[in-house]
Amino acid sequence: MLGLFFIVKQQTAVVVERFGKFQSVRGAGFQLKIPIVDRIAGRLSLKVQQLDVVVETKTKDDVFVKIKVSVQYVVIANKVYDAFYKLDNPYAQITSYVFDVVRAEVPKLRLDDVFEKKDDIAIAVKAELQDAMNDYGYDIIKTLVTDIDPDEQVKHAMNRINASEREKVAAQYEGDAQRILIVEKAKAEAESKRLQGQGIADQRREIARGLEESVNVLNKVGINSQEASALIVVTQHYDTLQAVGTLNKSNLILLPNSPHAAGDMLNNMIASFAAANQIGEEMKKGNTPPRKE
């Protein structure tokens, strides 16, 4: 009775032989067999399994690289007989096909292209395995290129190249930013100079308008234009002295600055204006003014 019953777990197939010859495949549950006559030849898992294969090969640009391919496969439920009897070592068989495909595909690609086209490599591996392993009772669910590991020196070189490229881009951005700052600063200075010049022009225009009004007022009280101009200059002279006097630490010295300097300045300016008017009248008449020796 001890060898009469046996239990088959879920997602497992049991191969039963009778006198060394295949008798049946038993599924999950409570099963019977004839003691001594029947025996359990083996058990196969019907779950999805994964095999990781690491392949070392060389790329088109002569870089050695290790590629890890993960193959997910499963025993086909209605082909348990083929999976058990036709293939002695499915792991070795799958590994051989993976090596064959990877070493055929990767040497066609440069290292950078290997990273970009890893999905194409995985598809090529699956297509080759699917056709070969299906006859042995195995279905290839998926193949994945899970790791690409170049030689250590190559990785250091790639990192240096990447770092150099990033530094170059950073330098370009910094140069553009500096150039923009210089241009904007120049624009700001130009605008400041323009506004400053406009302010000076407005100031001088208002001063001229004020002087004109002052001369007109003095003309109305019997003071001619020459005398009015001289009087205004003297007034400005005293205004300047007053402004300087309000500064505690001023080093400005106005010359002449004697008590009778204002009177002399007024007389000299009146005489100068009179001479200038006389010369202007002579030039209007077309006469050359007398030359002083």
C-alpha positions as CSV (number, residue, x, y, z in Angstrom):
1,M,0.0,0.0,0.0
2,L,3.0,2.3,0.6
3,G,3.8,2.6,-3.1
4,L,0.2,2.6,-4.3
5,F,-0.6,6.3,-3.7
6,F,1.2,9.5,-4.5
7,I,0.4,13.3,-4.5
8,V,1.2,15.6,-7.4
9,K,1.5,19.3,-6.4
10,Q,-0.2,22.2,-8.2
11,Q,1.6,23.3,-11.4
12,T,3.6,20.1,-11.5
13,A,3.6,17.2,-14.0
14,V,4.7,13.7,-13.0
15,V,6.0,11.2,-15.6
16,V,5.1,7.6,-14.7
17,E,6.9,4.6,-16.4
18,R,5.8,1.0,-16.4
19,F,8.7,-1.5,-16.6
20,G,10.9,1.3,-17.8
21,K,8.6,2.4,-20.6
22,F,6.6,5.6,-20.6
23,Q,3.1,4.9,-19.2
24,S,1.4,8.3,-18.5
25,V,1.7,11.9,-17.3
26,R,-0.1,12.7,-14.1
27,G,-1.4,16.1,-13.1
28,A,-2.0,17.8,-9.8
29,G,-3.9,15.8,-7.1
30,F,-4.2,12.3,-5.6
31,Q,-2.9,9.6,-8.0
32,L,-2.6,5.8,-8.0
33,K,0.1,3.6,-9.4
34,I,0.9,-0.1,-9.3
35,P,3.6,-0.8,-6.8
36,I,6.8,-2.4,-8.3
37,V,5.3,-2.3,-11.8
38,D,4.9,1.5,-12.0
39,R,7.5,4.1,-10.9
40,I,7.8,7.8,-11.0
41,A,10.4,8.6,-13.6
42,G,10.5,12.4,-12.9
43,R,8.7,15.6,-12.1
44,L,8.5,18.7,-14.2
45,S,7.4,22.1,-13.0
46,L,4.8,23.8,-15.2
47,K,5.6,27.3,-13.6
48,V,7.4,30.0,-15.6
49,Q,11.1,29.7,-14.9
50,Q,14.0,32.1,-15.5
51,L,17.5,31.3,-16.7
52,D,20.1,34.1,-16.5
53,V,22.9,33.7,-19.1
54,V,26.0,36.0,-19.1
55,V,27.8,36.2,-22.5
56,E,31.1,37.9,-23.0
57,T,31.6,39.1,-26.6
58,K,33.2,41.9,-28.6
59,T,31.5,44.9,-30.3
60,K,32.2,46.3,-33.8
61,D,34.5,48.9,-32.3
62,D,36.6,46.2,-30.5
63,V,35.2,46.7,-27.0
64,F,34.8,43.6,-24.8
65,V,31.4,43.6,-23.1
66,K,29.5,41.2,-20.8
67,I,25.8,41.0,-21.6
68,K,23.3,39.4,-19.2
69,V,20.3,37.8,-20.9
70,S,17.3,36.6,-18.8
71,V,15.2,33.9,-20.5
72,Q,11.8,33.2,-19.1
73,Y,10.4,29.8,-20.3
74,V,7.8,27.3,-19.4
75,V,7.1,23.6,-20.1
76,I,4.1,23.2,-22.4
77,A,1.5,21.2,-20.6
78,N,0.6,19.0,-23.5
79,K,4.2,18.4,-24.4
80,V,5.5,17.1,-21.1
81,Y,6.6,13.9,-22.8
82,D,8.9,15.9,-25.3
83,A,10.2,18.1,-22.5
84,F,11.2,15.1,-20.4
85,Y,12.5,12.6,-23.0
86,K,13.8,14.7,-25.9
87,L,16.0,17.1,-23.9
88,D,18.4,15.9,-21.3
89,N,19.6,19.4,-20.1
90,P,17.3,22.2,-21.1
91,Y,19.4,24.8,-19.2
92,A,22.5,24.0,-21.3
93,Q,20.5,23.9,-24.5
94,I,19.0,27.4,-23.8
95,T,22.4,28.8,-22.8
96,S,24.0,27.5,-26.1
97,Y,21.4,29.2,-28.2
98,V,21.7,32.5,-26.2
99,F,25.5,32.4,-26.7
100,D,25.1,31.7,-30.4
101,V,22.6,34.6,-31.0
102,V,24.4,37.2,-28.9
103,R,27.8,36.5,-30.4
104,A,26.2,36.8,-33.8
105,E,24.4,40.1,-33.2
106,V,26.6,42.2,-30.9
107,P,29.7,42.2,-33.2
108,K,27.6,44.0,-35.8
109,L,27.0,46.9,-33.4
110,R,29.2,49.6,-31.9
111,L,29.2,49.9,-28.1
112,D,26.8,52.9,-28.0
113,D,24.4,51.0,-30.4
114,V,24.4,48.0,-28.1
115,F,22.9,50.1,-25.3
116,E,20.4,51.6,-27.7
117,K,19.4,48.4,-29.5
118,K,19.3,46.0,-26.5
119,D,15.7,45.3,-27.2
120,D,16.5,44.2,-30.8
121,I,19.1,41.7,-29.3
122,A,16.5,40.4,-26.9
123,I,14.0,39.9,-29.8
124,A,16.6,38.1,-31.9
125,V,17.4,35.7,-29.0
126,K,13.7,35.0,-28.4
127,A,13.0,34.3,-32.1
128,E,15.9,31.8,-32.3
129,L,15.0,30.1,-29.0
130,Q,11.3,29.9,-29.8
131,D,11.8,27.9,-33.0
132,A,14.3,25.6,-31.4
133,M,12.8,24.9,-28.0
134,N,9.2,24.5,-29.1
135,D,10.1,21.1,-30.6
136,Y,11.4,20.0,-27.2
137,G,8.2,21.0,-25.4
138,Y,9.3,24.4,-24.1
139,D,7.7,27.8,-24.7
140,I,9.8,30.9,-24.5
141,I,7.8,33.5,-22.7
142,K,10.2,36.5,-22.9
143,T,13.8,37.3,-23.2
144,L,15.4,40.4,-21.6
145,V,18.8,42.0,-21.9
146,T,19.1,43.0,-18.2
147,D,22.7,44.2,-18.0
148,I,25.4,45.5,-20.3
149,D,28.8,45.7,-18.7
150,P,31.8,46.9,-20.7
151,D,35.4,46.6,-19.6
152,E,36.2,48.7,-16.6
153,Q,38.7,50.9,-18.5
154,V,36.1,51.5,-21.2
155,K,33.6,52.6,-18.6
156,H,36.1,55.1,-17.1
157,A,36.8,56.4,-20.6
158,M,33.1,56.8,-21.3
159,N,32.5,58.6,-18.0
160,R,35.4,61.0,-18.8
161,I,34.0,61.7,-22.3
162,N,30.5,62.3,-20.8
163,A,32.0,64.6,-18.2
164,S,34.0,66.6,-20.8
165,E,30.9,67.0,-23.0
166,R,28.9,68.3,-20.0
167,E,31.7,70.7,-19.1
168,K,31.8,72.0,-22.7
169,V,28.0,72.6,-22.7
170,A,28.2,74.3,-19.3
171,A,31.0,76.5,-20.6
172,Q,28.9,77.5,-23.6
173,Y,26.0,78.4,-21.4
174,E,28.2,80.4,-19.1
175,G,29.7,82.2,-22.1
176,D,26.2,83.0,-23.5
177,A,25.1,84.3,-20.1
178,Q,28.2,86.5,-19.7
179,R,27.7,87.9,-23.2
180,I,24.0,88.7,-22.4
181,L,25.1,90.5,-19.3
182,I,27.6,92.6,-21.1
183,V,25.1,93.5,-23.8
184,E,22.4,94.3,-21.3
185,K,24.9,96.4,-19.3
186,A,25.9,98.3,-22.4
187,K,22.3,99.0,-23.2
188,A,21.6,100.2,-19.7
189,E,24.6,102.5,-19.8
190,A,23.6,103.9,-23.2
191,E,20.1,104.5,-21.9
192,S,21.5,106.2,-18.8
193,K,23.7,108.5,-20.9
194,R,20.8,109.3,-23.1
195,L,18.6,110.2,-20.2
196,Q,21.4,112.1,-18.6
197,G,22.0,114.1,-21.7
198,Q,18.3,114.8,-22.1
199,G,18.2,116.0,-18.4
200,I,21.2,118.4,-19.1
201,A,19.5,119.7,-22.2
202,D,16.3,120.3,-20.4
203,Q,18.2,122.0,-17.5
204,R,20.0,124.3,-19.9
205,R,16.8,125.0,-21.8
206,E,15.1,126.1,-18.5
207,I,18.1,128.2,-17.5
208,A,18.0,130.0,-20.9
209,R,14.3,130.5,-20.5
210,G,14.9,131.9,-17.0
211,L,17.6,134.2,-18.2
212,E,15.4,135.5,-21.0
213,E,12.6,136.2,-18.5
214,S,15.0,138.0,-16.2
215,V,16.4,140.2,-19.0
216,N,12.9,141.1,-20.1
217,V,12.0,142.1,-16.5
218,L,15.1,144.3,-16.2
219,N,14.4,145.9,-19.6
220,K,11.0,147.0,-18.4
221,V,12.6,149.0,-15.6
222,G,15.1,150.8,-18.0
223,I,18.1,148.5,-17.8
224,N,19.4,147.6,-21.3
225,S,20.3,144.1,-22.3
226,Q,24.1,144.4,-21.7
227,E,23.6,145.7,-18.3
228,A,20.9,143.1,-17.5
229,S,23.2,140.3,-18.6
230,A,26.1,141.6,-16.6
231,L,23.8,142.0,-13.5
232,I,22.6,138.4,-13.9
233,V,26.1,137.0,-14.1
234,V,27.1,138.9,-10.9
235,T,24.0,137.6,-9.2
236,Q,24.9,134.1,-10.1
237,H,28.4,134.8,-8.9
238,Y,27.0,135.7,-5.4
239,D,24.7,132.7,-5.5
240,T,27.7,130.5,-6.1
241,L,29.6,132.1,-3.2
242,Q,26.6,131.4,-0.9
243,A,26.4,127.8,-2.0
244,V,30.1,127.3,-1.4
245,G,29.7,128.9,2.0
246,T,27.1,126.3,3.1
247,L,29.7,123.5,2.6
248,N,31.8,122.8,5.6
249,K,34.6,120.9,3.9
250,S,34.8,122.6,0.5
251,N,38.2,123.4,-0.9
252,L,36.9,125.5,-3.8
253,I,38.5,129.0,-4.3
254,L,36.9,131.6,-6.6
255,L,39.2,134.1,-8.1
256,P,39.0,137.1,-8.0
257,N,37.2,137.2,-4.7
258,S,38.1,140.7,-3.3
259,P,35.4,143.1,-2.0
260,H,35.5,145.2,-5.1
261,A,35.7,142.2,-7.5
262,A,32.0,142.2,-8.2
263,G,32.0,145.9,-9.3
264,D,35.0,145.3,-11.6
265,M,33.4,142.2,-13.0
266,L,30.2,144.2,-13.7
267,N,32.0,147.0,-15.4
268,N,34.2,144.7,-17.5
269,M,31.2,142.7,-18.6
270,I,29.2,145.8,-19.6
271,A,32.2,147.0,-21.6
272,S,32.6,143.6,-23.3
273,F,29.0,143.4,-24.2
274,A,29.1,146.9,-25.6
275,A,32.2,146.1,-27.7
276,A,30.6,143.0,-29.0
277,N,27.5,144.8,-30.1
278,Q,29.6,147.4,-31.9
279,I,31.5,144.8,-33.7
280,G,28.3,143.0,-34.7
281,E,26.8,146.2,-36.1
282,E,30.0,146.9,-38.1
283,M,29.9,143.4,-39.6
284,K,26.3,143.8,-40.6
285,K,27.2,147.0,-42.5
286,G,30.0,145.1,-44.3
287,N,32.7,147.2,-42.7
288,T,35.8,145.7,-41.1
289,P,36.3,146.8,-37.5
290,P,39.3,148.8,-36.8
291,R,42.3,146.8,-35.9
292,K,43.9,147.5,-32.6
293,E,47.6,147.7,-32.4
